[in-house]
């Protein structure tokens, strides 16, 4: 049996979904970079190993004794591919599109008003403008091509109508999506640095504060969103694909 430090960040989140909140607070990547061991994550983050282990053990113990789990962190392992896709679209895709639309206006606004005193806002506006378009196109690609392919395979398996041709190889289909997830994660890290970890300066107005608050919320939501797709949805689809071709 693996020790706590030998387990990957992904597996820890799978076992205790509420650890997402802890890893967010600590700045530990549990989505695209979550395939590394906890020990490696501790070394990369230059954390106090004994402190991190103590905090995680306390978090896990609390989760095991808690009477309920936040609805945003329900165990997705038990959902079918179709149910999981519907959840991702309803909860994450809808939210992301709304947040991008609001933030596009706000980021441009604070760059115009405060850009002279805070030139990082000019850079943030340029970065976010490109990010908005890329992420919107990414969501559309998933909904038009990737998700329908996964649903088709699940339907084939359910009705036992497999002809040995489940459309496209899941790995081939998912590879560009995974690359875009990594790129999105890198952009979010840039945003985090430009905003000094979403810390407001003393002269921040209400729009400034709202922008940073929404950026932080969007960042956390995308992290959860990517985790669900990379570590739960994709493996489920891959399992179905393997069943269909064998």
KOLTI-671022 format. One line per 5 residues: their letters; for each residue x, y, z of N, C-alpha, C. Coordinates in Angstrom, 1 decimal, m for minus. Layout:
BEGIN
a = X/Y/Z/X/Y/Z/X/Y/Z  ...
//
This chain:
BEGIN
xxxxx = 0.8/m1.2/0.0/0.0/0.0/0.0/0.9/1.2/0.0  0.5/2.2/m0.9/1.3/3.4/m1.0/1.1/4.3/0.3  2.2/5.0/0.6/2.2/5.9/1.7/1.5/7.2/1.2  1.2/8.1/2.1/0.6/9.4/1.7/1.4/10.1/0.7  2.7/10.2/1.0/3.6/11.0/0.1/3.8/10.3/m1.3
xxxxx = 3.6/9.0/m1.3/3.8/8.3/m2.6/2.6/8.4/m3.5  1.5/8.7/m3.0/0.2/8.9/m3.8/0.3/10.1/m4.7  m0.3/10.0/m5.8/m0.3/11.2/m6.7/m1.4/12.2/m6.2  m1.2/13.5/m6.6/m2.2/14.5/m6.2/m3.6/14.1/m6.7  m3.7/13.6/m7.9/m4.9/13.2/m8.5/m5.6/12.1/m7.7
xxxxx = m4.9/11.1/m7.3/m5.5/10.0/m6.5/m6.0/10.5/m5.2  m5.3/11.4/m4.6/m5.7/12.0/m3.3/m7.0/12.7/m3.4  m7.2/13.4/m4.5/m8.4/14.2/m4.8/m9.6/13.2/m5.1  m9.2/12.1/m5.8/m10.2/11.1/m6.1/m10.7/10.4/m4.8  m9.8/10.2/m3.9/m10.2/9.6/m2.6/m10.9/10.5/m1.7
xxxxx = m10.5/11.8/m1.7/m11.1/12.8/m0.8/m11.3/14.1/m1.6  m12.5/14.2/m2.3/m12.7/15.3/m3.2/m12.6/16.7/m2.6  m12.9/16.8/m1.3/m12.8/18.1/m0.7/m11.4/18.6/m0.5  m10.4/17.8/m0.8/m9.0/18.2/m0.8/m8.7/19.3/m1.9  m9.6/19.4/m2.8/m9.5/20.4/m3.9/m9.4/21.8/m3.2
xxxxx = m10.2/22.0/m2.2/m10.2/23.3/m1.5/m8.8/23.5/m0.8  m8.2/22.5/m0.2/m6.9/22.6/0.4/m5.8/22.9/m0.6  m5.8/22.1/m1.7/m4.8/22.3/m2.7/m4.9/23.7/m3.4  m6.2/24.2/m3.5/m6.3/25.5/m4.1/m5.7/26.6/m3.1  m5.9/26.4/m1.8/m5.3/27.4/m0.9/m3.8/27.3/m0.9
xxxxx = m3.3/26.1/m1.0/m1.8/25.9/m1.0/m1.2/26.2/m2.4  m2.0/26.3/m3.4/m1.4/26.5/m4.7/m0.8/25.3/m5.3  m1.3/24.1/m5.0/m0.8/22.8/m5.5/m1.7/22.4/m6.6  m1.1/22.1/m7.8/m1.8/21.8/m9.0/m2.4/20.4/m8.9  m3.7/20.3/m9.0/m4.4/19.0/m8.9/m5.1/18.6/m10.3
xxxxx = m5.0/19.5/m11.3/m5.6/19.2/m12.5/m4.6/18.7/m13.6  m4.1/19.6/m14.4/m3.1/19.2/m15.4/m1.8/18.6/m14.9  m1.4/19.2/m13.7/m0.1/18.8/m13.2/m0.3/17.8/m12.0  m1.4/17.2/m11.9/m1.7/16.4/m10.7/m1.2/14.9/m10.8  m0.5/14.6/m11.8/0.0/13.2/m11.9/1.3/12.9/m11.1
xxxxx = 1.8/13.9/m10.5/3.0/13.7/m9.7/2.6/13.3/m8.2  3.6/12.8/m7.5/3.4/12.3/m6.2/3.3/13.5/m5.2  2.7/13.3/m4.1/2.6/14.4/m3.1/4.0/14.9/m2.7  4.9/13.9/m2.6/6.3/14.2/m2.2/6.9/15.2/m3.2  6.7/14.9/m4.5/7.2/15.7/m5.6/6.6/17.1/m5.5
xxxxx = 5.3/17.2/m5.3/4.6/18.5/m5.2/5.1/19.3/m4.0  5.4/18.6/m2.9/6.0/19.3/m1.7/7.4/19.9/m2.1  8.2/19.1/m2.8/9.5/19.5/m3.2/9.5/20.7/m4.2  8.6/20.6/m5.1/8.4/21.7/m6.1/8.0/23.0/m5.5  7.1/22.9/m4.6/6.5/24.0/m3.9/7.4/24.5/m2.8
xxxxx = 8.4/23.8/m2.5/9.3/24.1/m1.3/8.5/24.3/0.0  7.6/23.4/0.2/6.8/23.4/1.4/7.5/22.7/2.6  7.0/23.0/3.8/7.4/22.3/4.9/6.7/20.9/4.9  7.5/19.8/4.7/6.9/18.5/4.5/6.0/18.1/5.6  6.5/18.2/6.9/5.8/17.8/8.0/4.5/18.6/8.2
xxxxx = 4.5/19.8/7.9/3.3/20.7/8.0/2.3/20.3/7.0  2.7/20.1/5.8/1.7/19.7/4.7/1.1/18.3/5.0  1.9/17.4/5.4/1.4/16.1/5.8/0.4/16.1/6.9  0.7/16.9/7.9/m0.2/17.1/9.1/m1.5/17.7/8.6  m1.4/18.7/7.8/m2.6/19.4/7.4/m3.5/18.5/6.5
xxxxx = m2.9/17.7/5.6/m3.6/16.8/4.7/m4.3/15.7/5.5  m3.6/15.2/6.5/m4.1/14.1/7.3/m5.3/14.6/8.1  m5.2/15.8/8.6/m6.3/16.5/9.3/m7.5/16.7/8.4  m7.2/17.1/7.2/m8.3/17.4/6.2/m9.0/16.1/5.8  m8.2/15.0/5.6/m8.8/13.7/5.3/m9.6/13.2/6.5
xxxxx = m9.1/13.3/7.7/m9.9/12.8/8.8/m11.2/13.5/9.0  m11.1/14.9/8.8/m12.3/15.7/8.9/m13.4/15.2/7.8  m12.9/15.0/6.6/m13.8/14.6/5.5/m14.4/13.2/5.8  m13.7/12.3/6.4/m14.2/11.0/6.7/m15.3/11.0/7.8  m15.2/12.0/8.7/m16.1/12.1/9.8/m17.3/13.1/9.5
xxxxx = m17.1/13.9/8.4/m18.2/14.9/8.1/m19.5/14.2/7.7  m20.6/14.8/8.1/m21.9/14.2/7.8/m22.4/14.4/6.4  m21.8/15.4/5.7/m22.2/15.8/4.4/m21.0/16.3/3.6  m21.2/16.3/2.3/m20.1/16.8/1.4/m20.7/17.9/0.5  m20.0/19.0/0.4/m20.5/20.1/m0.5/m20.9/19.6/m1.9
xxxxx = m22.0/20.1/m2.4/m22.6/19.6/m3.6/m21.6/19.8/m4.8  m20.7/20.8/m4.7/m19.7/21.0/m5.8/m18.6/20.0/m5.8  m18.5/19.2/m4.7/m17.5/18.2/m4.6/m18.0/16.8/m4.5  m19.2/16.5/m5.0/m19.8/15.2/m4.9/m18.9/14.2/m5.7  m19.0/12.9/m5.3/m18.2/11.9/m5.9/m18.7/11.6/m7.4
xxxxx = m17.9/12.0/m8.3/m18.3/11.9/m9.7/m18.0/10.5/m10.3  m17.3/9.6/m9.5/m17.0/8.3/m10.0/m18.2/7.5/m10.3  m19.3/7.8/m9.6/m20.5/6.9/m9.8/m21.4/7.4/m10.9  m21.1/8.5/m11.6/m21.9/9.0/m12.7/m21.5/8.3/m14.0  m22.5/8.1/m14.9/m22.2/7.6/m16.2/m21.6/8.7/m17.0
xxxxx = m21.1/8.4/m18.2/m20.4/9.3/m19.0/m21.4/10.4/m19.4  m22.6/10.0/m19.8/m23.6/11.0/m20.2/m24.0/11.9/m19.0  m24.2/11.4/m17.8/m24.5/12.2/m16.7/m23.4/13.2/m16.3  m22.2/12.7/m16.4/m21.0/13.5/m16.1/m20.9/14.7/m17.1  m21.1/14.3/m18.4/m21.0/15.4/m19.4/m22.1/16.4/m19.2
xxxxx = m23.3/16.0/m18.9/m24.4/17.0/m18.6/m24.0/17.9/m17.4  m23.4/17.3/m16.4/m23.0/18.0/m15.2/m22.0/19.1/m15.6  m21.0/18.6/m16.3/m19.9/19.5/m16.7/m20.4/20.7/m17.6  m21.3/20.4/m18.5/m21.9/21.5/m19.3/m22.8/22.4/m18.5  m23.6/21.9/m17.7/m24.6/22.7/m16.9/m23.8/23.5/m15.8
xxxxx = m22.9/22.9/m15.1/m22.2/23.6/m14.0/m21.0/24.4/m14.4  m20.2/23.9/m15.3/m18.9/24.5/m15.6/m18.9/25.3/m16.9  m19.5/24.7/m18.0/m19.5/25.4/m19.3/m20.4/26.7/m19.2  m21.5/26.6/m18.6/m22.4/27.7/m18.5/m21.8/28.8/m17.7  m21.2/28.4/m16.5/m20.6/29.4/m15.7/m19.4/30.1/m16.4
xxxxx = m18.6/29.3/m17.0/m17.4/29.8/m17.7/m17.7/30.9/m18.7  m18.7/30.6/m19.5/m19.2/31.5/m20.6/m19.7/32.8/m19.9  m20.4/32.7/m18.9/m21.0/33.9/m18.2/m19.9/34.7/m17.6  m18.9/34.0/m16.9/m17.8/34.7/m16.3/m16.9/35.4/m17.3  m16.6/34.8/m18.4/m15.8/35.3/m19.4/m16.4/36.6/m20.0
xxxxx = m17.7/36.6/m20.2/m18.4/37.8/m20.7/m18.3/38.9/m19.7  m18.5/38.7/m18.5/m18.5/39.7/m17.4/m17.1/40.3/m17.3  m16.1/39.4/m17.3/m14.7/39.8/m17.0/m14.1/40.5/m18.2  m14.5/40.2/m19.4/m14.0/40.9/m20.6/m14.3/42.4/m20.5  m15.5/42.7/m20.0/m15.8/44.2/m19.8/m15.0/44.8/m18.6
xxxxx = m15.0/44.0/m17.5/m14.4/44.5/m16.3/m12.8/44.7/m16.4  m12.2/43.7/m17.0/m10.7/43.8/m17.2/m10.4/45.0/m18.0  m11.1/45.2/m19.1/m10.8/46.3/m20.0/m11.1/47.6/m19.3  m12.1/47.7/m18.5/m12.5/48.9/m17.7/m11.4/49.3/m16.7  m10.9/48.4/m15.9/m9.9/48.7/m14.9/m8.6/49.0/m15.6
xxxxx = m8.3/48.4/m16.7/m7.1/48.7/m17.4/m7.1/50.2/m17.9  m8.3/50.6/m18.4/m8.4/52.0/m18.9/m8.3/53.0/m17.7  m8.9/52.7/m16.6/m9.0/53.6/m15.5/m7.7/53.6/m14.7  m7.2/52.4/m14.4/m6.1/52.3/m13.5/m4.7/51.9/m14.1  m4.8/51.8/m15.5/m3.6/51.3/m16.2/m2.3/52.1/m16.0
xxxxx = m2.5/53.4/m15.9/m1.4/54.3/m15.8/m0.6/54.1/m14.5  m1.4/53.9/m13.4/m0.8/53.7/m12.1/m0.4/52.2/m11.9  m1.1/51.3/m12.6/m0.8/49.9/m12.5/m0.7/49.3/m13.9  0.5/49.4/m14.5/0.7/48.9/m15.9/0.4/47.4/m16.1  0.5/46.7/m15.0/0.2/45.2/m15.1/m1.2/45.0/m15.6
xxxxx = m2.1/46.0/m15.4/m3.5/45.8/m15.8/m3.6/45.9/m17.3  m2.7/46.6/m17.9/m2.7/46.7/m19.4/m2.3/45.3/m20.0  m1.3/44.7/m19.3/m0.9/43.4/m19.8/m1.9/42.4/m19.5  m2.6/42.5/m18.3/m3.7/41.6/m18.0/m4.8/41.7/m19.0  m5.1/42.9/m19.5/m6.2/43.0/m20.4/m5.9/42.3/m21.8
xxxxx = m4.6/42.5/m22.2/m4.2/41.8/m23.5/m4.2/40.3/m23.3  m3.8/39.8/m22.2/m3.7/38.4/m21.9/m5.1/37.8/m21.9  m6.0/38.5/m21.1/m7.4/38.0/m21.0/m8.2/38.0/m22.2  m7.9/39.0/m23.1/m8.6/39.1/m24.4/m8.4/37.9/m25.2  m7.1/37.5/m25.3/m6.8/36.2/m26.0/m7.4/35.0/m25.4
xxxxx = m7.3/35.0/m24.0/m7.7/33.8/m23.3/m9.2/33.6/m23.4  m10.0/34.7/m23.5/m11.4/34.6/m23.6/m11.8/33.9/m24.9  m11.1/34.3/m26.0/m11.4/33.7/m27.3/m11.0/32.2/m27.3  m9.8/31.9/m26.8/m9.3/30.5/m26.8/m10.2/29.6/m26.0  m10.6/30.1/m24.8/m11.4/29.2/m23.9/m12.8/29.0/m24.5
xxxxx = m13.4/30.0/m25.1/m14.7/29.9/m25.7/m14.7/28.9/m26.8  m13.6/29.0/m27.7/m13.5/28.0/m28.8/m13.3/26.6/m28.2  m12.5/26.5/m27.1/m12.3/25.2/m26.5/m13.6/24.5/m26.0  m14.4/25.3/m25.4/m15.7/24.8/m24.9/m16.6/24.3/m26.0  m16.6/25.1/m27.1/m17.4/24.7/m28.3/m16.8/23.4/m28.9
xxxxx = m15.5/23.3/m29.0/m14.9/22.1/m29.5/m15.3/20.8/m28.7  m15.3/21.0/m27.4/m15.8/19.8/m26.6/m17.2/19.5/m26.8  m18.1/20.5/m26.9/m19.5/20.2/m27.1/m19.9/19.7/m28.5  m19.1/20.1/m29.5/m19.5/19.8/m30.8/m18.8/18.5/m31.3  m17.7/18.2/m30.8/m16.9/17.0/m31.3/m16.6/15.9/m30.2
xxxxx = m16.1/16.4/m29.1/m15.6/15.4/m28.1/m16.7/14.7/m27.4  m17.6/15.5/m26.8/m18.7/15.0/m26.0/m19.6/14.1/m26.8  m20.0/14.5/m28.0/m20.9/13.6/m28.8/m20.2/12.2/m29.1  m18.9/12.2/m29.3/m18.2/11.0/m29.6/m18.2/10.1/m28.3  m18.0/10.7/m27.2/m18.1/9.9/m25.9/m19.5/9.3/m25.7
xxxxx = m20.5/10.2/m26.0/m21.9/9.7/m25.8/m22.3/8.6/m26.8  m21.8/8.7/m28.0/m22.0/7.7/m29.0/m21.4/6.3/m28.6  m20.2/6.4/m28.0/m19.6/5.1/m27.6/m20.4/4.5/m26.4  m20.8/5.4/m25.5/m21.6/4.9/m24.3/m22.9/4.2/m24.8  m23.5/4.8/m25.8/m24.8/4.3/m26.3/m24.5/3.0/m27.0
xxxxx = m23.4/2.9/m27.8/m23.1/1.6/m28.4/m22.9/0.5/m27.4  m22.2/0.8/m26.3/m22.0/m0.2/m25.3/m23.3/m0.6/m24.6  m24.1/0.4/m24.3/m25.3/0.1/m23.6/m26.3/m0.8/m24.4  m26.3/m0.6/m25.7/m27.2/m1.3/m26.6/m26.5/m2.5/m27.2  m25.3/m2.7/m26.9/m24.5/m3.8/m27.4/m24.5/m3.9/m28.9
xxxxx = m24.3/m2.7/m29.5/m24.4/m2.6/m31.0/m23.0/m2.3/m31.6  m22.0/m2.6/m30.8/m20.6/m2.3/m31.3/m20.3/m3.1/m32.5  m19.7/m2.4/m33.5/m19.3/m3.0/m34.7/m17.8/m3.0/m34.8  m17.2/m2.7/m33.7/m15.7/m2.7/m33.6/m15.2/m1.4/m34.2  m16.1/m0.4/m34.4/m15.7/0.9/m34.9/m16.3/2.0/m34.1
xxxxx = m15.8/2.3/m32.9/m16.4/3.3/m32.0/m15.9/4.7/m32.4  m16.1/5.1/m33.7/m15.7/6.4/m34.2/m14.2/6.6/m34.1  m13.8/7.4/m33.2/m12.4/7.7/m33.1/m11.7/7.2/m31.8  m10.4/7.0/m31.9/m9.6/6.6/m30.8/m9.7/7.7/m29.7  m10.1/7.3/m28.5/m10.2/8.3/m27.4/m9.0/9.1/m27.2
xxxxx = m7.8/8.4/m27.2/m6.6/9.1/m26.9/m6.3/10.2/m28.0  m6.5/9.8/m29.3/m6.3/10.7/m30.4/m7.3/11.9/m30.3  m8.5/11.6/m29.9/m9.5/12.7/m29.8/m9.2/13.6/m28.6  m8.7/13.1/m27.6/m8.5/13.9/m26.4/m7.2/14.6/m26.4  m6.2/14.2/m27.1/m4.9/14.8/m27.1/m4.9/16.4/m27.3
xxxxx = m5.6/16.9/m28.3/m5.6/18.4/m28.5/m6.4/19.0/m27.3  m7.3/18.4/m26.7/m8.1/18.9/m25.6/m7.1/19.1/m24.4  m6.3/18.0/m24.2/m5.4/18.0/m23.1/m4.4/19.1/m23.2  m3.9/19.3/m24.5/m2.9/20.4/m24.7/m3.5/21.8/m24.4  m4.8/21.9/m24.8/m5.5/23.2/m24.5/m5.7/23.4/m23.0
xxxxx = m5.9/22.3/m22.3/m6.0/22.4/m20.8/m4.7/22.9/m20.2  m3.6/22.3/m20.7/m2.3/22.7/m20.2/m2.1/24.2/m20.5  m2.4/24.6/m21.7/m2.2/26.0/m22.1/m3.1/27.0/m21.2  m4.3/26.5/m20.9/m5.2/27.3/m20.1/m4.6/27.5/m18.7  m4.1/26.4/m18.2/m3.5/26.4/m16.9/m2.3/27.3/m16.8
xxxxx = m1.5/27.4/m17.9/m0.4/28.3/m17.9/m0.8/29.7/m17.9  m1.9/30.0/m18.7/m2.4/31.4/m18.7/m3.0/31.8/m17.3  m3.6/30.9/m16.6/m4.2/31.2/m15.3/m3.0/31.5/m14.3  m1.9/30.8/m14.5/m0.8/31.1/m13.7/m0.2/32.5/m13.9  m0.2/32.9/m15.2/0.2/34.2/m15.6/m0.7/35.3/m15.0
xxxxx = m2.0/35.0/m15.0/m3.0/35.9/m14.4/m2.8/36.1/m12.9  m2.5/34.9/m12.3/m2.3/34.9/m10.9/m1.0/35.8/m10.5  0.0/35.7/m11.3/1.2/36.5/m11.1/1.0/38.0/m11.3  0.3/38.3/m12.4/0.0/39.7/m12.7/m0.8/40.4/m11.7  m1.7/39.6/m11.0/m2.6/40.2/m10.0/m2.0/40.0/m8.6
xxxxx = m0.8/39.5/m8.5/m0.1/39.3/m7.2/m1.0/38.4/m6.4  m1.4/37.3/m7.0/m2.3/36.3/m6.3/m3.6/36.9/m5.9  m4.2/37.8/m6.8/m5.5/38.4/m6.6/m5.5/39.4/m5.4  m4.3/40.0/m5.1/m4.2/40.9/m4.0/m4.5/42.3/m4.5  m5.4/43.0/m3.9/m5.8/44.4/m4.3/m4.9/45.5/m3.8
xxxxx = m4.5/46.5/m4.6/m3.8/47.6/m4.1/m4.6/48.5/m3.3  m4.1/49.4/m2.6/m4.8/50.3/m1.7/m5.8/51.2/m2.4  m5.5/51.6/m3.7/m6.3/52.5/m4.4/m7.4/51.8/m5.3  m7.6/50.5/m5.0/m8.5/49.7/m5.8/m10.0/50.2/m5.6  m10.7/50.4/m6.7/m12.1/50.8/m6.6/m13.0/49.5/m6.6
xxxxx = m14.3/49.7/m6.6/m15.2/48.5/m6.4/m15.1/47.6/m7.7  m14.9/48.2/m8.9/m14.8/47.4/m10.1/m13.5/46.6/m10.1  m12.5/47.2/m9.6/m11.2/46.6/m9.4/m11.3/45.3/m8.5  m12.0/45.5/m7.4/m12.2/44.4/m6.4/m13.1/43.3/m7.1  m14.1/43.7/m7.8/m15.0/42.7/m8.4/m14.3/41.9/m9.5
xxxxx = m13.4/42.6/m10.2/m12.7/41.9/m11.3/m11.7/40.8/m10.7  m11.0/41.2/m9.6/m10.1/40.2/m9.0/m10.9/39.1/m8.3  m12.0/39.4/m7.8/m12.8/38.4/m7.1/m13.3/37.4/m8.2  m13.8/37.9/m9.3/m14.3/37.0/m10.3/m13.2/36.2/m11.0  m12.0/36.8/m11.2/m10.9/36.1/m11.7/m10.5/34.9/m10.8
xxxxx = m10.5/35.2/m9.5/m10.1/34.1/m8.6/m11.2/33.0/m8.6  m12.4/33.3/m8.7/m13.5/32.3/m8.8/m13.4/31.5/m10.1  m13.2/32.2/m11.2/m13.0/31.5/m12.5/m11.9/30.6/m12.5  m10.7/31.0/m11.9/m9.6/30.2/m11.8/m9.9/28.9/m11.1  m10.5/29.0/m9.9/m10.8/27.8/m9.1/m11.8/26.9/m9.9
xxxxx = m12.8/27.5/m10.5/m13.8/26.7/m11.3/m13.2/26.0/m12.4  m12.2/26.6/m13.1/m11.5/25.9/m14.3/m10.7/24.8/m13.8  m10.0/25.0/m12.6/m9.2/23.9/m12.0/m10.1/22.6/m11.8  m11.3/22.9/m11.2/m12.2/21.7/m10.9/m12.7/21.1/m12.2  m13.1/22.0/m13.1/m13.6/21.6/m14.4/m12.6/20.7/m15.2
xxxxx = m11.3/21.1/m15.2/m10.3/20.4/m15.9/m10.0/19.0/m15.2  m10.0/19.1/m13.8/m9.9/17.8/m13.1/m10.9/16.8/m13.4  m12.2/17.2/m13.5/m13.3/16.3/m13.8/m13.1/15.7/m15.2  m12.7/16.5/m16.2/m12.6/16.0/m17.5/m11.3/15.1/m17.7  m10.2/15.6/m17.1/m9.0/14.8/m17.3/m8.9/13.5/m16.5
xxxxx = m9.4/13.6/m15.3/m9.2/12.4/m14.4/m10.4/11.6/m14.1  m11.5/12.0/m14.6/m12.7/11.2/m14.4/m13.4/10.9/m15.7  m13.8/11.9/m16.5/m14.5/11.7/m17.7/m13.6/11.0/m18.8  m12.4/11.4/m19.0/m11.6/10.8/m20.0/m11.3/9.3/m19.7  m10.9/9.0/m18.5/m10.7/7.6/m18.2/m12.0/6.7/m18.3
xxxxx = m13.1/7.3/m18.0/m14.4/6.5/m18.2/m14.6/6.3/m19.7  m14.4/7.3/m20.5/m14.5/7.1/m22.0/m13.5/6.1/m22.5  m12.3/6.2/m22.1/m11.2/5.3/m22.5/m11.6/3.8/m22.2  m12.2/3.6/m21.0/m12.6/2.3/m20.6/m13.7/1.7/m21.5  m14.6/2.6/m21.9/m15.7/2.2/m22.8/m15.1/1.9/m24.2
xxxxx = m14.2/2.7/m24.6/m13.5/2.5/m25.9/m12.8/1.1/m26.0  m12.1/0.8/m24.9/m11.4/m0.5/m24.8/m12.4/m1.7/m24.8  m13.5/m1.5/m24.2/m14.5/m2.5/m24.2/m15.1/m2.8/m25.6  m15.3/m1.7/m26.3/m15.8/m1.8/m27.7/m14.9/m2.4/m28.7  m13.6/m2.2/m28.5/m12.7/m2.7/m29.6/m12.2/m4.1/m29.2
x = m12.5/m4.6/m28.0/m12.1/m6.0/m27.7/m13.2/m7.0/m27.6
//
